[in-house]
Each structure stands twice: as structure tokens, then as C-alpha cells.
Amino acid sequence: RGEINALRRRDHMQQHTGQHILSAAFEQIVQARTVSFHMGAETSTIDLHRELTPGDITLGEGAANQCVLRDLEVRVRYASAEEAAALPLRKESTRTGTLRLVEVPGFDLSACGGTHVPRTGMIGSILITGWERFKGGSRVSFVCGLRALTAFAALRHVTQEAARALSL
């Protein structure tokens, strides 16, 4: 007998769909291709093939959140590897047989077997929490949904504590 942890599942769906959108935004807006992705218990990361500037970060995060605010449908469909090869996938798949495709119409199309929210608005928000140079490119850390609200609340607390310390 199994039981689904609904809060954890929703969190994973928000982080994973947020990654699709953030990766697509970086590729479209600043021509930075995602080479890997890691979803952690507290934060997620995307490794990009080139170094990003602070301006690139702002543009990518802004475009991703515009996609979230548009509340677009997230569609799932299936295609053979041959059919998928003829489609504008963000990243070419090396798998054979039937592929599961996840699409945010007009924004992203990727082969993926993970869990996703049914609409982009359910992500809530995408917040980049940091970035660094990594293997000749950039590693971007981010959080979505409730994780983003929690990260913002923690930042606000630290900022208030710093302001109090400076005013003494």
C-alpha cells in the first residue's frame, strides 16, 4: 500500500516545471543552453553552457516569471523518436521508442518523464537565489512556489536584522 505525499508532490511539480520554463527562458532570451539540472531538497540548480552576467540573470528570471503569470497550459503528448526528431525540442533526446513530450505552448517543448503542474500559474513564482561560475559556464540556483516564499521571508528577516544592527 502506498500513499502520496501531496505537498511534496506539488513541490516537485513546481520545481520541475519551473526548471523547464527557466531553462527555456535562458535559451531564448540570452542564448544560454542548459547542460544539466539538479532538484534538491531545498534548492534546485541549472548548469548553463556559458557564463551569465547579472543582466542575463535578470532577463531570464523576468521572462520565466512572465510565462508563469500567463498561466499557460502545460500539455503532455507522446511521439515516436522519429516524430520527435522533427519537432523543435529544446534539447535533442537520445532515447528511442515512444517519448513523452511536455509542452508549454509557444515557450518550451521537451522530452521528459517527470511530474509537472497542469498550468504555469501553479508554479507561483520563480526566484533565482544565486549563481556562480561553474565548469566554464554558470550554475544558477533557484526555487519556485512555496520555496520561493520561504526564501523571500528568510531574506527579509536577515535584512531586518542587519538594519537593526546598523541602527544601534
DSSP file with accessible surface (Angstrom, degrees, kcal/mol):
  #  RESIDUE AA STRUCTURE BP1 BP2  ACC     N-H-->O    O-->H-N    N-H-->O    O-->H-N    TCO  KAPPA ALPHA  PHI   PSI    X-CA   Y-CA   Z-CA
    1    1 A R              0   0  268      0, 0.0     2,-0.3     0, 0.0     0, 0.0   0.000 360.0 360.0 360.0 129.7    0.0    0.0    0.0
    2    2 A G        -     0   0   70      2,-0.0     2,-0.4     0, 0.0     0, 0.0  -0.786 360.0-157.6-116.3 160.0    1.4    3.3   -1.0
    3    3 A E        -     0   0  165     -2,-0.3     2,-0.4     2,-0.0     0, 0.0  -0.998  15.5-132.6-138.9 133.9    0.4    6.9   -0.1
    4    4 A I        -     0   0  122     -2,-0.4     2,-1.1     1,-0.0     3,-0.1  -0.722  11.7-139.7 -87.6 130.4    1.2   10.1   -2.0
    5    5 A N     >  -     0   0   99     -2,-0.4     4,-2.7     1,-0.2     5,-0.2  -0.785  19.2-164.6 -86.2  99.4    2.5   13.0    0.0
    6    6 A A  H  > S+     0   0   73     -2,-1.1     4,-2.5     1,-0.2     5,-0.2   0.858  82.6  50.3 -60.5 -40.0    0.5   15.7   -1.8
    7    7 A L  H  > S+     0   0  144      2,-0.2     4,-2.2     1,-0.2    -1,-0.2   0.925 113.5  45.4 -65.8 -42.8    2.6   18.6   -0.5
    8    8 A R  H  > S+     0   0  156      2,-0.2     4,-2.6     1,-0.2    -2,-0.2   0.913 113.1  50.6 -66.8 -41.3    5.9   17.0   -1.6
    9    9 A R  H  X S+     0   0  119     -4,-2.7     4,-2.6     2,-0.2    -2,-0.2   0.937 111.0  48.1 -62.5 -44.7    4.5   16.0   -5.0
   10   10 A R  H  X S+     0   0  116     -4,-2.5     4,-2.6    -5,-0.2    -1,-0.2   0.919 110.8  51.9 -62.5 -41.7    3.2   19.6   -5.6
   11   11 A D  H  X S+     0   0   30     -4,-2.2     4,-2.8     2,-0.2     5,-0.2   0.942 110.7  47.3 -59.4 -47.6    6.6   21.0   -4.6
   12   12 A H  H  X S+     0   0   51     -4,-2.6     4,-2.8     1,-0.2     5,-0.3   0.907 111.4  51.3 -61.6 -40.2    8.4   18.6   -7.0
   13   13 A M  H  X S+     0   0   32     -4,-2.6     4,-2.4     1,-0.2   104,-0.7   0.911 111.9  47.1 -63.2 -41.8    5.9   19.6   -9.8
   14   14 A Q  H  X S+     0   0   17     -4,-2.6     4,-2.3     2,-0.2    -2,-0.2   0.934 115.3  44.7 -64.7 -47.0    6.5   23.3   -9.2
   15   15 A Q  H  X S+     0   0    0     -4,-2.8     4,-2.1     2,-0.2    -2,-0.2   0.929 116.3  46.0 -64.6 -44.5   10.3   22.9   -9.1
   16   16 A H  H  X S+     0   0   27     -4,-2.8     4,-1.9    -5,-0.2    -2,-0.2   0.939 116.0  43.0 -69.1 -45.5   10.4   20.7  -12.2
   17   17 A T  H  X S+     0   0    1     -4,-2.4     4,-2.3    -5,-0.3    -1,-0.2   0.905 112.3  55.7 -66.9 -37.0    8.1   22.7  -14.3
   18   18 A G  H  X S+     0   0    0     -4,-2.3     4,-3.0    -5,-0.3     5,-0.2   0.891 105.2  53.0 -59.3 -38.5    9.9   25.9  -13.1
   19   19 A Q  H  X S+     0   0   14     -4,-2.1     4,-3.0     2,-0.2     5,-0.3   0.926 106.7  51.6 -63.2 -44.1   13.1   24.4  -14.4
   20   20 A H  H  X S+     0   0    6     -4,-1.9     4,-2.3     1,-0.2    -2,-0.2   0.946 114.8  42.9 -55.9 -47.5   11.6   23.7  -17.8
   21   21 A I  H  X S+     0   0    0     -4,-2.3     4,-2.6     2,-0.2    -2,-0.2   0.919 115.0  47.8 -69.2 -43.2   10.5   27.4  -18.0
   22   22 A L  H  X S+     0   0    0     -4,-3.0     4,-2.6     2,-0.2     5,-0.2   0.928 112.8  49.3 -65.3 -42.3   13.7   28.9  -16.6
   23   23 A S  H  X S+     0   0    0     -4,-3.0     4,-2.1    -5,-0.2    -2,-0.2   0.926 112.8  47.5 -61.2 -44.4   15.8   26.8  -18.9
   24   24 A A  H  X S+     0   0    1     -4,-2.3     4,-2.9    -5,-0.3     5,-0.3   0.913 111.0  52.0 -64.0 -40.5   13.7   27.8  -21.9
   25   25 A A  H  X>S+     0   0    0     -4,-2.6     4,-3.0     1,-0.2     5,-0.5   0.941 110.0  47.8 -62.7 -46.3   13.9   31.5  -20.9
   26   26 A F  H  X5S+     0   0    0     -4,-2.6     6,-1.9     1,-0.2     4,-1.5   0.901 114.5  47.0 -62.4 -39.1   17.7   31.4  -20.6
   27   27 A E  H  X5S+     0   0   63     -4,-2.1     4,-0.8     4,-0.3    -2,-0.2   0.940 119.3  38.7 -67.9 -44.7   18.0   29.7  -24.0
   28   28 A Q  H  <5S+     0   0   88     -4,-2.9    -2,-0.2    -5,-0.2    -3,-0.2   0.906 124.9  34.7 -72.0 -43.4   15.5   32.1  -25.8
   29   29 A I  H  <5S+     0   0   70     -4,-3.0    -3,-0.2    -5,-0.3    -2,-0.2   0.884 136.9  13.1 -85.7 -41.9   16.5   35.4  -24.1
   30   30 A V  H  <<S-     0   0    6     -4,-1.5    -3,-0.2    -5,-0.5    -2,-0.1   0.219  95.8-116.9-124.8  14.4   20.2   35.1  -23.6
   31   31 A Q     <  +     0   0  128     -4,-0.8     2,-0.6    -6,-0.2    -4,-0.3   0.876  63.0 146.3  53.3  44.6   21.2   32.1  -25.7
   32   32 A A        -     0   0    0     -6,-1.9     2,-0.3    -9,-0.1    -1,-0.2  -0.947  36.7-150.2-114.4 112.1   22.4   30.1  -22.7
   33   33 A R        -     0   0  121     -2,-0.6    16,-2.3    -6,-0.1     2,-0.4  -0.605  14.5-121.5 -86.8 136.5   21.7   26.4  -23.1
   34   34 A T  E     +A   48   0A  15     -2,-0.3    14,-0.3    14,-0.2     3,-0.1  -0.614  28.3 177.0 -75.8 129.4   21.0   24.1  -20.1
   35   35 A V  E     -     0   0A  65     12,-3.3     2,-0.3     1,-0.4    13,-0.2   0.660  66.9  -1.7-105.6 -22.7   23.5   21.2  -19.9
   36   36 A S  E     -A   47   0A  53     11,-1.3    11,-2.7     2,-0.0    -1,-0.4  -0.985  56.6-155.1-161.5 164.5   22.2   19.7  -16.6
   37   37 A F  E     -A   46   0A  62     -2,-0.3     2,-0.4     9,-0.2     9,-0.2  -0.994   4.4-169.6-143.8 141.1   19.7   20.2  -13.8
   38   38 A H  E     -A   45   0A 114      7,-2.6     7,-2.9    -2,-0.3     2,-0.7  -0.991   8.5-157.5-135.6 128.5   19.5   19.1  -10.2
   39   39 A M  E     -A   44   0A  56     -2,-0.4     5,-0.2     5,-0.2     2,-0.2  -0.927  21.6-174.7-105.6 113.6   16.5   19.2   -7.9
   40   40 A G        -     0   0   17      3,-1.5    -2,-0.0    -2,-0.7     0, 0.0  -0.464  39.9-101.9-100.4 176.3   17.5   19.3   -4.3
   41   41 A A  S    S+     0   0   95     -2,-0.2     3,-0.1     1,-0.1    -1,-0.1   0.805 118.9  15.4 -68.0 -29.3   15.5   19.2   -1.1
   42   42 A E  S    S+     0   0  168      1,-0.4     2,-0.3   101,-0.0    -1,-0.1   0.706 133.5  10.4-115.6 -34.4   15.9   22.9   -0.5
   43   43 A T        -     0   0   51    100,-0.1    -3,-1.5    98,-0.0    -1,-0.4  -0.960  60.9-140.0-144.7 159.8   17.1   24.4   -3.8
   44   44 A S  E     -AB  39 142A   0     98,-2.3    98,-2.6    -2,-0.3     2,-0.3  -0.857  15.4-153.0-119.0 158.4   17.5   23.4   -7.4
   45   45 A T  E     -AB  38 141A  19     -7,-2.9    -7,-2.6    -2,-0.3     2,-0.4  -0.969   8.9-161.1-134.1 150.4   20.2   24.2   -9.9
   46   46 A I  E     -AB  37 140A   0     94,-2.2    94,-3.0    -2,-0.3     2,-0.5  -0.999  13.9-148.5-124.1 129.5   20.6   24.6  -13.6
   47   47 A D  E     -AB  36 139A  12    -11,-2.7   -12,-3.3    -2,-0.4   -11,-1.3  -0.895  17.3-161.2 -98.8 126.3   24.1   24.4  -15.2
   48   48 A L  E     -AB  34 138A   4     90,-3.4    90,-1.4    -2,-0.5   -14,-0.2  -0.794  25.0-122.1-110.1 153.1   24.3   26.5  -18.4
   49   49 A H  S    S+     0   0   78    -16,-2.3     2,-0.3    -2,-0.3   -15,-0.1   0.605  90.8  35.5 -73.3 -12.7   26.9   26.2  -21.1
   50   50 A R  S    S-     0   0   73    -17,-0.2    88,-0.4    88,-0.1    87,-0.2  -0.927  91.3 -90.4-137.9 164.2   28.2   29.8  -20.8
   51   51 A E        -     0   0   98     85,-0.4     2,-0.3    -2,-0.3    87,-0.1  -0.500  41.2-144.9 -72.4 141.9   28.8   32.4  -18.1
   52   52 A L        -     0   0   13     -2,-0.2    -1,-0.0    85,-0.1    79,-0.0  -0.794   1.9-138.9-107.0 151.4   25.9   34.8  -17.3
   53   53 A T     >  -     0   0   71     -2,-0.3     4,-2.2     1,-0.1     5,-0.2  -0.586  33.9-104.0 -95.7 165.5   26.0   38.4  -16.4
   54   54 A P  H  > S+     0   0   87      0, 0.0     4,-2.3     0, 0.0     5,-0.2   0.893 125.6  54.1 -56.5 -35.9   23.8   40.0  -13.7
   55   55 A G  H  > S+     0   0   39      1,-0.2     4,-2.5     2,-0.2     5,-0.2   0.892 105.4  52.1 -64.9 -39.4   21.8   41.4  -16.6
   56   56 A D  H  > S+     0   0   25      2,-0.2     4,-2.8     1,-0.2     5,-0.2   0.908 108.9  51.1 -60.7 -42.7   21.3   38.0  -18.2
   57   57 A I  H  X S+     0   0    6     -4,-2.2     4,-2.7     2,-0.2     5,-0.3   0.941 110.8  47.8 -60.6 -48.1   20.1   36.7  -14.8
   58   58 A T  H  X S+     0   0   94     -4,-2.3     4,-2.4     1,-0.2    -2,-0.2   0.923 113.8  47.1 -60.9 -44.7   17.5   39.5  -14.5
   59   59 A L  H  X S+     0   0   97     -4,-2.5     4,-2.5     2,-0.2     5,-0.2   0.925 114.3  46.3 -64.3 -45.2   16.3   39.0  -18.1
   60   60 A G  H  X S+     0   0    0     -4,-2.8     4,-2.3     2,-0.2    -2,-0.2   0.935 114.3  46.5 -64.7 -45.4   16.0   35.2  -17.8
   61   61 A E  H  X S+     0   0   47     -4,-2.7     4,-2.4    -5,-0.2    -1,-0.2   0.914 113.4  50.3 -63.3 -41.1   14.2   35.3  -14.4
   62   62 A G  H  X S+     0   0   34     -4,-2.4     4,-2.1    -5,-0.3    -2,-0.2   0.927 111.1  47.3 -64.0 -45.4   11.9   38.0  -15.7
   63   63 A A  H  X S+     0   0   22     -4,-2.5     4,-1.8     2,-0.2    -1,-0.2   0.901 111.6  51.7 -64.0 -39.7   10.9   36.1  -18.9
   64   64 A A  H  X S+     0   0    0     -4,-2.3     4,-2.0     1,-0.2    -2,-0.2   0.938 110.6  47.4 -63.4 -43.8   10.4   32.9  -16.9
   65   65 A N  H  X S+     0   0   34     -4,-2.4     4,-2.7     1,-0.2    -1,-0.2   0.841 106.7  57.3 -70.1 -29.5    8.0   34.7  -14.5
   66   66 A Q  H  X S+     0   0  116     -4,-2.1     4,-1.5     2,-0.2    -1,-0.2   0.908 106.7  50.1 -63.0 -39.7    6.1   36.3  -17.4
   67   67 A C  H  <>S+     0   0    2     -4,-1.8     5,-0.8     2,-0.2     4,-0.4   0.919 110.5  49.6 -63.1 -42.5    5.5   32.8  -18.6
   68   68 A V  H ><5S+     0   0    3     -4,-2.0     3,-1.7     1,-0.2    -2,-0.2   0.948 109.7  51.3 -60.4 -47.4    4.2   31.8  -15.1
   69   69 A L  H 3<5S+     0   0  124     -4,-2.7    -1,-0.2     1,-0.3    -2,-0.2   0.790  99.0  64.6 -64.7 -25.2    1.9   34.8  -15.0
   70   70 A R  T 3<5S-     0   0  147     -4,-1.5    -1,-0.3    -5,-0.2    -2,-0.2   0.648  97.3-142.9 -73.1 -12.1    0.4   34.0  -18.4
   71   71 A D  T < 5 -     0   0   64     -3,-1.7    -3,-0.1    -4,-0.4    -2,-0.1   0.909  29.2-174.5  51.8  51.3   -0.9   30.8  -16.7
   72   72 A L      < -     0   0   30     -5,-0.8    48,-3.0     1,-0.1    49,-0.2  -0.413  28.5-102.3 -77.3 150.9   -0.4   28.7  -19.8
   73   73 A E  B     -D  119   0B  91     46,-0.2     2,-0.6    -2,-0.1    46,-0.3  -0.444  25.7-141.6 -67.7 141.5   -1.5   25.1  -20.1
   74   74 A V        -     0   0   13     44,-3.0     2,-0.3    30,-0.2    30,-0.2  -0.952  26.1-161.7-106.1 113.4    1.2   22.5  -19.7
   75   75 A R  E     -E  103   0C 111     28,-3.1    28,-3.0    -2,-0.6     2,-0.4  -0.733  12.6-157.1-102.1 148.2    0.5   19.7  -22.2
   76   76 A V  E     +E  102   0C  65     -2,-0.3     2,-0.3    26,-0.2    26,-0.2  -0.972  23.3 155.9-120.8 134.1    1.7   16.2  -22.3
   77   77 A R  E     -E  101   0C  95     24,-2.2    24,-3.6    -2,-0.4     2,-0.4  -0.930  31.2-123.8-147.1 171.7    1.8   14.1  -25.5
   78   78 A Y  E     +E  100   0C 150     -2,-0.3     2,-0.3    22,-0.2    22,-0.2  -0.916  26.4 168.7-124.3 147.4    3.6   11.2  -26.9
   79   79 A A  E     -E   99   0C   8     20,-2.1    20,-3.8    -2,-0.4     2,-0.1  -0.987  36.6-104.5-150.9 153.6    5.6   10.8  -30.1
   80   80 A S  E  >  -E   98   0C  32     -2,-0.3     4,-3.0    18,-0.2     5,-0.2  -0.363  41.2-107.2 -71.0 162.1    8.0    8.2  -31.6
   81   81 A A  H  > S+     0   0   19     16,-1.0     4,-1.9     1,-0.2    12,-0.1   0.886 123.1  51.8 -58.6 -36.4   11.7    9.1  -31.5
   82   82 A E  H  > S+     0   0  145      2,-0.2     4,-0.7     1,-0.2    -1,-0.2   0.918 110.9  45.8 -67.6 -43.5   11.5    9.7  -35.3
   83   83 A E  H >4 S+     0   0  117      1,-0.2     3,-1.0     2,-0.2     4,-0.3   0.923 112.5  51.6 -63.9 -43.2    8.5   12.1  -34.9
   84   84 A A  H >< S+     0   0    2     -4,-3.0     3,-1.7     1,-0.3     5,-0.4   0.859 100.4  62.8 -63.2 -34.6   10.2   13.9  -32.0
   85   85 A A  H 3< S+     0   0   84     -4,-1.9    -1,-0.3     1,-0.3    -2,-0.2   0.786 102.1  51.7 -62.3 -25.3   13.3   14.4  -34.1
   86   86 A A  T << S+     0   0   89     -3,-1.0    -1,-0.3    -4,-0.7    -2,-0.2   0.513  97.8  86.1 -88.5  -5.0   11.3   16.5  -36.5
   87   87 A L  S <  S-     0   0   54     -3,-1.7     2,-2.2    -4,-0.3    22,-0.0  -0.607  92.3-105.7 -95.4 158.7    9.9   18.7  -33.7
   88   88 A P        +     0   0  108      0, 0.0    21,-0.2     0, 0.0     2,-0.1  -0.349  50.5 175.8 -81.5  62.9   11.6   21.8  -32.2
   89   89 A L        -     0   0   29     -2,-2.2    21,-0.2    -5,-0.4     3,-0.2  -0.430  35.9-133.3 -65.4 141.7   12.6   20.2  -28.9
   90   90 A R  S    S+     0   0   40     19,-2.9     2,-0.4     1,-0.2    -1,-0.1   0.880  96.9  21.7 -62.4 -36.6   14.7   22.4  -26.7
   91   91 A K  S    S-     0   0  128     18,-0.3    20,-0.4   -58,-0.0    -1,-0.2  -0.993  91.2-116.2-135.2 128.2   17.1   19.6  -26.2
   92   92 A E        -     0   0  169     -2,-0.4     2,-0.3    -3,-0.2    -7,-0.1  -0.334  31.2-130.1 -62.0 136.9   17.5   16.6  -28.6
   93   93 A S        -     0   0   31    -12,-0.1    -1,-0.1     1,-0.1    -4,-0.0  -0.705  15.0-163.4 -91.0 143.4   16.6   13.3  -27.0
   94   94 A T        +     0   0  137     -2,-0.3    -1,-0.1     2,-0.1     2,-0.1   0.420  59.9 106.4-100.2  -1.5   18.9   10.3  -27.2
   95   95 A R        -     0   0  155      1,-0.1     2,-0.2   -14,-0.0    -2,-0.1  -0.363  58.3-145.3 -76.2 158.6   16.1    7.9  -26.2
   96   96 A T        +     0   0  117      2,-0.1     2,-0.1    -2,-0.1    -2,-0.1  -0.687  58.1  30.5-114.9 171.8   14.5    5.5  -28.7
   97   97 A G  S    S-     0   0   44     -2,-0.2   -16,-1.0     2,-0.1     2,-0.3  -0.424 111.3  -5.4  80.5-155.7   10.9    4.3  -28.8
   98   98 A T  E     -E   80   0C  96    -18,-0.2     2,-0.4    -2,-0.1   -18,-0.2  -0.594  69.0-156.3 -78.9 130.6    7.9    6.3  -27.6
   99   99 A L  E     -E   79   0C   4    -20,-3.8   -20,-2.1    -2,-0.3     2,-0.6  -0.859  12.9-134.0-108.1 142.9    8.9    9.6  -26.0
  100  100 A R  E     -E   78   0C  63     -2,-0.4    12,-2.7   -22,-0.2     2,-0.4  -0.854  26.3-159.5 -92.5 123.0    6.8   11.6  -23.5
  101  101 A L  E     -EF  77 111C   0    -24,-3.6   -24,-2.2    -2,-0.6     2,-0.5  -0.890   8.1-159.0-109.3 134.5    6.8   15.3  -24.5
  102  102 A V  E     -EF  76 110C   2      8,-3.3     8,-2.4    -2,-0.4     2,-0.4  -0.956  17.5-171.7-112.7 126.4    6.0   18.1  -22.2
  103  103 A E  E     -EF  75 109C  38    -28,-3.0   -28,-3.1    -2,-0.5     6,-0.2  -0.970  29.0-169.8-128.6 132.4    4.9   21.4  -23.9
  104  104 A V  E >>  - F   0 108C   2      4,-2.8     3,-2.8    -2,-0.4     4,-2.5  -0.966  49.8-115.5-108.2 101.6    4.3   24.9  -22.7
  105  105 A P  T 34 S+     0   0   31      0, 0.0     4,-0.1     0, 0.0   -33,-0.0  -0.118  91.7   2.4 -50.3 128.6    2.8   26.2  -26.0
  106  106 A G  T 34 S+     0   0   82      1,-0.1     3,-0.1     2,-0.0    -3,-0.0   0.475 133.4  56.5  77.5   2.4    4.9   28.9  -27.6
  107  107 A F  T <4 S+     0   0   24     -3,-2.8     2,-0.3     1,-0.3    -1,-0.1   0.659 107.2   1.5-131.1 -46.0    7.5   28.6  -24.9
  108  108 A D  E  <  -F  104   0C  12     -4,-2.5    -4,-2.8     2,-0.0     2,-0.3  -0.996  39.8-176.5-153.6 145.6    9.0   25.1  -24.4
  109  109 A L  E     +F  103   0C  12     -2,-0.3   -19,-2.9    -6,-0.2   -18,-0.3  -0.947  24.5 160.4-142.4 118.3    8.9   21.6  -25.8
  110  110 A S  E     -F  102   0C   8     -8,-2.4    -8,-3.3    -2,-0.3     2,-0.5  -0.996  43.6-117.9-141.7 146.3   11.0   18.9  -24.1
  111  111 A A  E     +F  101   0C  36    -20,-0.4     2,-0.3    -2,-0.3   -10,-0.3  -0.707  54.8 151.3 -77.9 126.4   11.1   15.1  -23.8
  112  112 A C        -     0   0   24    -12,-2.7    -2,-0.1    -2,-0.5     0, 0.0  -0.945  43.6-164.8-163.5 139.1   10.6   14.4  -20.1
  113  113 A G        +     0   0   68     -2,-0.3   -12,-0.1     2,-0.1    -1,-0.1   0.305  61.3 106.4-106.7   7.9    9.2   11.7  -17.9
  114  114 A G  S    S-     0   0   21      1,-0.1     2,-0.3   -98,-0.0    -2,-0.1  -0.086  76.6 -87.1 -83.5-178.8    8.9   13.9  -14.7
  115  115 A T        +     0   0   43   -106,-0.0     2,-0.3  -103,-0.0   -98,-0.1  -0.682  46.6 179.3 -90.3 144.7    5.9   15.4  -12.9
  116  116 A H        -     0   0   19     -2,-0.3  -102,-0.2  -100,-0.1  -103,-0.1  -0.973  31.8-105.0-142.7 153.8    4.6   18.8  -13.9
  117  117 A V        -     0   0    2   -104,-0.7     3,-0.1    -2,-0.3     6,-0.1  -0.432  30.3-126.0 -72.4 154.2    1.9   21.2  -12.9
  118  118 A P  S    S+     0   0   71      0, 0.0   -44,-3.0     0, 0.0     2,-0.3   0.735  93.3  27.3 -76.3 -19.7   -1.0   21.4  -15.4
  119  119 A R  B >  S-D   73   0B 104    -46,-0.3     3,-1.6     1,-0.1   -46,-0.2  -0.998  77.0-126.2-141.3 145.1   -0.8   25.2  -15.8
  120  120 A T  G >  S+     0   0    0    -48,-3.0     3,-2.1    -2,-0.3     4,-0.4   0.823 105.6  67.9 -61.7 -31.0    2.2   27.5  -15.4
  121  121 A G  G >  S+     0   0   31      1,-0.3     3,-1.1   -49,-0.2    -1,-0.3   0.766  87.0  69.0 -60.5 -23.4    0.4   29.7  -12.9
  122  122 A M  G <  S+     0   0   61     -3,-1.6    -1,-0.3     1,-0.2    -2,-0.2   0.606  82.9  72.8 -73.3  -8.9    0.5   26.9  -10.4
  123  123 A I  G <  S-     0   0    0     -3,-2.1     2,-1.5    -4,-0.2    22,-0.7   0.831  86.5-156.8 -70.5 -30.7    4.3   27.3  -10.2
  124  124 A G    <   -     0   0   46     -3,-1.1     2,-0.3    -4,-0.4    -1,-0.2  -0.573  56.0 -22.9  89.0 -74.2    3.6   30.5   -8.2
  125  125 A S        -     0   0   40     -2,-1.5    20,-1.6    -3,-0.1     2,-0.5  -0.974  53.6-130.6-162.7 159.5    6.9   32.3   -8.9
  126  126 A I  E     -C  144   0A   4     -2,-0.3     2,-0.5    18,-0.2    18,-0.2  -0.984  25.1-173.4-118.8 122.9   10.5   31.5   -9.9
  127  127 A L  E     -C  143   0A  53     16,-3.0    16,-2.2    -2,-0.5     2,-0.6  -0.972  17.7-145.1-122.7 119.7   13.2   33.1   -7.7
  128  128 A I  E     -C  142   0A  17     -2,-0.5    14,-0.3    14,-0.2     3,-0.1  -0.749  15.5-175.7 -81.4 123.5   16.9   32.9   -8.6
  129  129 A T  E     -     0   0A  72     12,-1.9     2,-0.3    -2,-0.6    13,-0.2   0.547  58.7 -32.3 -99.6 -10.2   18.7   32.7   -5.3
  130  130 A G  E     -C  141   0A  23     11,-1.2    11,-2.8     2,-0.0    -1,-0.3  -0.929  49.0-150.6 170.9 168.0   22.3   32.8   -6.6
  131  131 A W  E     +C  140   0A 106     -2,-0.3     2,-0.3     9,-0.2     9,-0.2  -0.975  11.6 179.2-157.0 156.7   24.7   32.0   -9.4
  132  132 A E  E     -C  139   0A 106      7,-1.8     7,-2.9    -2,-0.3     2,-0.2  -0.974  39.6 -87.1-152.2 160.9   28.3   31.2   -9.9
  133  133 A R  E     +C  138   0A 186     -2,-0.3     2,-0.3     5,-0.2     5,-0.3  -0.544  49.3 176.6 -68.8 140.0   30.9   30.3  -12.5
  134  134 A F  E >   -C  137   0A  56      3,-1.9     3,-2.3    -2,-0.2   -86,-0.1  -0.899  58.3 -25.4-154.6 116.8   30.9   26.5  -13.0
  135  135 A K  T 3  S-     0   0  190     -2,-0.3     3,-0.1     1,-0.3    -2,-0.0   0.863 126.1 -46.3  49.3  47.0   33.0   24.4  -15.5
  136  136 A G  T 3  S+     0   0   61      1,-0.3   -85,-0.4   -86,-0.0    -1,-0.3   0.444 135.2  58.2  79.9  -1.4   33.3   27.3  -18.0
  137  137 A G  E <  S- C   0 134A   2     -3,-2.3    -3,-1.9   -87,-0.2     2,-0.4  -0.292  91.6 -78.2-128.5-143.8   29.6   28.2  -17.7
  138  138 A S  E     -BC  48 133A   2    -90,-1.4   -90,-3.4   -88,-0.4     2,-0.5  -0.981  19.2-150.3-132.8 143.5   27.2   29.2  -15.0
  139  139 A R  E     -BC  47 132A  64     -7,-2.9    -7,-1.8    -2,-0.4     2,-0.5  -0.974  19.4-162.6-109.4 122.0   25.4   27.3  -12.2
  140  140 A V  E     -BC  46 131A   0    -94,-3.0   -94,-2.2    -2,-0.5     2,-0.4  -0.917   3.5-154.8-108.5 126.4   22.1   29.0  -11.3
  141  141 A S  E     +BC  45 130A  25    -11,-2.8   -12,-1.9    -2,-0.5   -11,-1.2  -0.829  24.7 164.4 -98.4 138.9   20.3   28.2   -8.1
  142  142 A F  E     -BC  44 128A   0    -98,-2.6   -98,-2.3    -2,-0.4     2,-0.3  -0.972  24.6-157.8-150.5 162.5   16.6   28.8   -7.9
  143  143 A V  E     - C   0 127A   6    -16,-2.2   -16,-3.0    -2,-0.3     2,-0.3  -0.971  11.9-159.8-138.8 153.9   13.4   28.0   -6.0
  144  144 A C  E >   - C   0 126A   0     -2,-0.3     3,-1.3   -18,-0.2     4,-0.4  -0.908  50.6 -10.8-130.9 160.1    9.7   28.0   -7.0
  145  145 A G  T >> S+     0   0    6    -20,-1.6     4,-1.7   -22,-0.7     3,-0.7  -0.230 129.4   1.1  60.7-133.5    6.3   28.2   -5.4
  146  146 A L  H 3> S+     0   0  114      1,-0.3     4,-2.6     2,-0.2    -1,-0.3   0.862 131.7  60.0 -60.4 -33.7    6.3   27.8   -1.6
  147  147 A R  H <> S+     0   0   30     -3,-1.3     4,-2.4     1,-0.2    -1,-0.3   0.890 104.1  51.1 -60.9 -37.4   10.1   27.5   -1.6
  148  148 A A  H <> S+     0   0    4     -3,-0.7     4,-2.5    -4,-0.4    -1,-0.2   0.915 110.0  48.5 -66.7 -42.3   10.3   31.0   -3.2
  149  149 A L  H  X S+     0   0  112     -4,-1.7     4,-2.4     2,-0.2    -2,-0.2   0.918 112.6  48.6 -63.2 -41.9    8.0   32.5   -0.5
  150  150 A T  H  X S+     0   0   88     -4,-2.6     4,-2.2     2,-0.2    -2,-0.2   0.915 111.5  49.4 -64.1 -42.6   10.1   30.8    2.3
  151  151 A A  H  X S+     0   0   31     -4,-2.4     4,-2.3    -5,-0.2    -2,-0.2   0.909 111.5  49.0 -64.1 -40.8   13.3   32.1    0.7
  152  152 A F  H  X S+     0   0  109     -4,-2.5     4,-2.8     2,-0.2    -2,-0.2   0.923 109.8  51.3 -66.0 -41.6   12.0   35.6    0.5
  153  153 A A  H  X S+     0   0   40     -4,-2.4     4,-2.2     1,-0.2    -1,-0.2   0.910 110.7  49.1 -61.6 -41.1   10.8   35.6    4.1
  154  154 A A  H  X S+     0   0   55     -4,-2.2     4,-2.4     2,-0.2    -1,-0.2   0.914 111.6  49.1 -64.6 -41.9   14.2   34.4    5.2
  155  155 A L  H  X S+     0   0  103     -4,-2.3     4,-2.7     2,-0.2    -2,-0.2   0.919 109.8  51.5 -63.7 -42.1   15.9   37.2    3.2
  156  156 A R  H  X S+     0   0  123     -4,-2.8     4,-2.6     1,-0.2    -2,-0.2   0.923 109.7  50.4 -61.4 -41.4   13.5   39.8    4.7
  157  157 A H  H  X S+     0   0  104     -4,-2.2     4,-2.4     2,-0.2    -2,-0.2   0.937 111.5  47.2 -62.7 -45.9   14.4   38.6    8.2
  158  158 A V  H  X S+     0   0   92     -4,-2.4     4,-2.5     2,-0.2    -2,-0.2   0.922 112.4  50.4 -62.0 -42.4   18.1   38.8    7.5
  159  159 A T  H  X S+     0   0   81     -4,-2.7     4,-2.5     1,-0.2    -2,-0.2   0.918 110.9  48.4 -63.0 -43.1   17.7   42.3    6.0
  160  160 A Q  H  X S+     0   0   90     -4,-2.6     4,-2.4     2,-0.2    -1,-0.2   0.905 111.4  49.9 -65.2 -41.0   15.7   43.5    9.0
  161  161 A E  H  X S+     0   0   88     -4,-2.4     4,-2.3     2,-0.2    -2,-0.2   0.905 111.4  49.1 -63.4 -41.3   18.2   42.1   11.5
  162  162 A A  H  X S+     0   0   49     -4,-2.5     4,-2.2     2,-0.2    -2,-0.2   0.913 110.6  50.6 -64.8 -41.4   21.1   43.9    9.5
  163  163 A A  H  X S+     0   0   58     -4,-2.5     4,-1.4     1,-0.2    -2,-0.2   0.913 110.6  49.3 -63.6 -41.6   19.1   47.1    9.5
  164  164 A R  H  X S+     0   0  130     -4,-2.4     4,-0.5     1,-0.2    -1,-0.2   0.921 110.6  50.3 -62.1 -43.3   18.6   46.8   13.3
  165  165 A A  H >< S+     0   0   66     -4,-2.3     3,-0.7     1,-0.2    -2,-0.2   0.885 110.8  49.1 -63.9 -38.1   22.3   46.1   13.9
  166  166 A L  H 3< S+     0   0  153     -4,-2.2    -1,-0.2     1,-0.2    -2,-0.2   0.770 107.2  55.5 -72.9 -25.5   23.3   49.2   11.8
  167  167 A S  H 3<        0   0   93     -4,-1.4    -1,-0.2    -5,-0.2    -2,-0.2   0.537 360.0 360.0 -87.3  -3.4   20.9   51.5   13.6
  168  168 A L    <<        0   0  182     -3,-0.7    -3,-0.0    -4,-0.5    -4,-0.0  -0.306 360.0 360.0 -76.1 360.0   22.3   50.7   17.1
